[in-house]
Amino acid sequence: MIVRITSLLVSGPVTVPLVSGQTVRLSPGEASAELPEVEVSGSAKVAKLSERGLITVEPIWEADDDRE
């Protein structure tokens, strides 16, 4: 699955650490590029940012996915 991270902040950037060791820096209201789900799944830091209301992690469905 592919996901997208969006910053919910009104002012100031947020830096999101990914499982691979890379980071994504997002300006207020900015969305990341499409990322593999493994970059965020199981990450305590991503979960904490989400729980605090600083980011959302949304699944992006690919055109060839089977959805019913």
VENCORTA-V92669 format. One record per run of one state. SS is the DSSP state (2 for helix, 1 for strand, 0 for the rest). FROM is the first residue (numbers start at 0). LEN is the number of residues. If there is no record, write none. Layout:
SS|FROM|LEN  SS|FROM|LEN
This chain:
0|0|1  1|1|6  0|7|6  1|13|4  0|17|5  1|22|4  0|26|4  1|30|1  0|31|3  1|34|2  2|36|3  0|39|4  2|43|8  0|51|3  1|54|6  0|60|8
